[in-house]
Amino acid sequence: MIFAIPLLFMPRITLGVFGWETIDPVTARLVGAALMGIGIESFLGRNAGIESFRGMLTLMLIWSFSAVFGIGLSLVEISHRSKEFVSVMENARSLVKELLNLPKGYTVLFLQGGASTQFLMAPLNLSKLGGKAAYLDTGVWSTKAIKEAKLFGEIEVVVSSKDTGYNSIPKNFEVPLGVDYVHLTSNNTIYGTQFKEFPKNTIYLISEI
């Protein structure tokens, strides 16, 4: 709470004390509001009992009040073209690029839907008329991706570890030249396997992470 209040109302001054040069005030206020909410929740929940419900209701009201002081409205209530929304989005984009160490010339797109939606969107956007796509079958998610891609054109499964129960990542395979794109699942969470190297002789590489 001691840190949350100045962060919520004076983000630039507060973070400047700690040496932060580049500060997004909107994001900083959101963090401050979150910290305030956590602090208040801890305070109200210290003696859980018959007043718990009333305490949680009070927390919701205080949280809403804090959010109003932070940016006025939540992100779902403001226009996606507003400067507040764009500020949050661009800051998130910058952090993702930094995390993935993306060089210049690359960008980050925020798209609707989860991974399963991308199984459909990838061939819809990248498959050429009469073209062919290459898929690496290494588990449940790549199998689902292959199923969706077959709706749009010819698919070549370059390699598969299905016969061994998807217990490893296949090696020593070649991606055919001239395919529209290559699709793989880099981290197969169900089977505990992961790509350490990626095919290089391809124009478009789609990795479901």
C-alpha positions in Angstrom: 0.0 0.0 0.0 2.9 2.4 0.8 4.3 2.0 -2.7 0.9 1.6 -4.5 -0.5 5.0 -3.5 2.3 7.2 -4.9 2.6 4.9 -7.9 -1.1 5.4 -8.6 -1.1 9.1 -8.3 2.5 10.1 -9.1 3.9 7.4 -11.4 6.7 9.4 -13.0 8.0 10.8 -9.7 7.7 7.5 -7.9 9.5 5.4 -10.6 12.0 8.1 -11.3 13.3 7.7 -7.7 14.3 4.1 -8.7 16.0 5.2 -11.9 13.3 4.3 -14.4 13.8 6.6 -17.4 11.1 5.4 -19.7 7.7 5.3 -17.9 4.3 4.6 -19.3 2.0 6.4 -16.8 -1.1 4.4 -17.8 0.6 1.1 -17.2 2.2 2.4 -14.0 -1.2 3.5 -12.7 -2.8 0.1 -13.5 0.0 -1.6 -11.6 -0.5 0.8 -8.7 -4.3 0.1 -8.7 -3.6 -3.6 -8.7 -1.1 -3.3 -5.8 -3.7 -1.3 -3.9 -6.3 -3.9 -4.5 -4.0 -6.7 -3.3 -3.1 -4.7 -0.2 -6.7 -3.9 0.6 -7.8 -7.5 0.1 -5.1 -8.7 2.5 -6.2 -6.2 5.1 -9.9 -7.0 4.8 -9.2 -10.7 4.8 -7.1 -10.8 7.9 -10.0 -12.0 10.0 -12.1 -14.0 7.6 -15.5 -14.8 9.0 -19.1 -13.7 8.6 -17.9 -10.3 7.3 -16.0 -11.8 4.4 -18.7 -11.2 1.8 -19.1 -7.6 2.9 -15.3 -7.2 2.8 -15.1 -8.5 -0.7 -17.9 -6.2 -1.8 -16.1 -3.3 -0.3 -12.9 -4.4 -2.1 -14.7 -4.3 -5.4 -15.9 -0.8 -4.8 -12.5 0.4 -3.7 -10.9 -1.3 -6.7 -13.3 0.4 -9.1 -12.6 3.8 -7.4 -8.9 3.2 -7.8 -9.2 2.3 -11.4 -11.2 5.5 -12.1 -8.4 7.6 -10.6 -5.9 5.6 -12.7 -7.3 6.0 -16.2 -10.9 6.9 -15.8 -12.2 3.7 -17.3 -11.0 0.1 -17.8 -9.5 -1.0 -21.2 -12.7 -2.8 -22.1 -14.7 0.4 -21.8 -12.6 2.7 -23.9 -12.0 2.9 -27.7 -9.2 0.8 -29.1 -8.1 3.9 -31.0 -7.8 6.0 -27.9 -4.4 7.2 -26.8 -4.8 5.4 -23.5 -5.5 2.1 -25.1 -2.8 2.6 -27.8 -0.3 3.4 -25.0 -0.9 0.2 -23.2 -0.8 -1.8 -26.4 2.4 -0.3 -27.7 4.1 -0.8 -24.3 3.0 -4.5 -24.3 4.3 -4.8 -27.9 7.7 -3.3 -26.9 8.0 -5.6 -23.9 7.2 -8.7 -26.0 9.8 -7.7 -28.6 12.4 -7.2 -25.8 11.5 -10.5 -24.2 11.8 -12.4 -27.5 14.9 -10.3 -28.6 13.2 -9.5 -31.9 15.5 -7.6 -34.3 14.4 -4.6 -36.3 12.1 -5.4 -39.2 9.8 -7.6 -37.0 6.7 -6.7 -35.2 4.2 -8.2 -32.8 0.5 -8.6 -33.8 -2.3 -8.8 -31.2 -4.9 -11.1 -32.8 -8.3 -12.3 -31.6 -8.7 -15.9 -30.5 -6.4 -18.4 -29.0 -4.0 -21.0 -30.5 -6.9 -23.0 -32.0 -8.1 -19.9 -33.9 -4.6 -19.5 -35.3 -4.7 -23.0 -36.7 -7.4 -21.7 -39.0 -6.1 -18.2 -39.6 -2.6 -19.3 -40.6 -3.7 -21.2 -43.8 -6.4 -18.7 -44.4 -3.9 -15.9 -44.7 -0.8 -17.7 -46.0 -2.0 -20.5 -48.3 -1.7 -19.7 -52.0 -4.2 -20.9 -54.6 -2.9 -24.2 -55.7 0.0 -24.0 -53.2 1.1 -26.4 -50.5 2.0 -26.1 -46.8 4.4 -28.2 -44.8 3.6 -29.4 -41.3 5.7 -31.0 -38.6 3.5 -33.4 -36.6 4.8 -33.7 -33.0 1.7 -33.9 -30.9 -2.0 -33.0 -30.2 -1.7 -29.3 -31.2 0.1 -29.9 -34.5 -2.5 -32.6 -35.3 -5.3 -30.1 -34.8 -3.5 -27.6 -36.9 -3.1 -30.1 -39.7 -6.8 -30.9 -39.6 -7.7 -27.2 -40.0 -5.2 -26.6 -42.8 -6.5 -29.4 -44.9 -9.7 -27.4 -45.3 -7.8 -24.8 -47.4 -5.4 -26.7 -49.6 -2.7 -29.4 -50.0 -0.8 -30.3 -46.8 2.5 -32.2 -46.6 3.3 -33.7 -43.3 7.1 -33.6 -43.5 7.8 -35.6 -40.4 5.8 -37.2 -37.6 6.6 -38.8 -34.2 3.2 -40.3 -33.9 4.4 -43.8 -34.2 6.5 -43.4 -31.0 3.7 -41.7 -29.0 5.1 -38.3 -29.7 7.9 -38.9 -27.1 10.5 -37.0 -29.0 11.2 -34.3 -31.6 12.1 -35.8 -35.0 15.6 -35.0 -36.4 17.3 -35.2 -39.8 14.4 -34.1 -41.9 14.2 -31.7 -44.8 11.6 -29.1 -45.5 10.6 -29.2 -49.2 11.3 -26.1 -51.1 8.5 -24.0 -52.6 6.0 -24.5 -49.8 3.9 -21.6 -48.8 4.8 -21.9 -45.2 6.0 -24.3 -42.5 4.1 -24.9 -39.3 5.3 -26.5 -36.1 4.5 -26.6 -32.4 7.6 -25.5 -30.6 6.6 -26.6 -27.1 4.5 -29.7 -26.8 3.3 -29.3 -23.3 1.3 -32.5 -23.2 4.3 -34.7 -24.1 7.1 -32.6 -22.7 9.0 -32.1 -25.9 10.4 -28.9 -27.4 12.1 -27.8 -30.6 15.6 -26.4 -29.9 16.3 -25.5 -33.5 13.9 -24.4 -36.3 13.9 -25.0 -40.1 15.7 -22.2 -41.9 14.9 -22.8 -45.6 11.4 -21.4 -45.5 9.9 -18.0 -46.3 7.2 -18.2 -43.6 7.7 -20.2 -40.4 4.7 -20.5 -38.1 5.5 -21.6 -34.6 2.7 -22.4 -32.1 4.3 -21.6 -28.8 
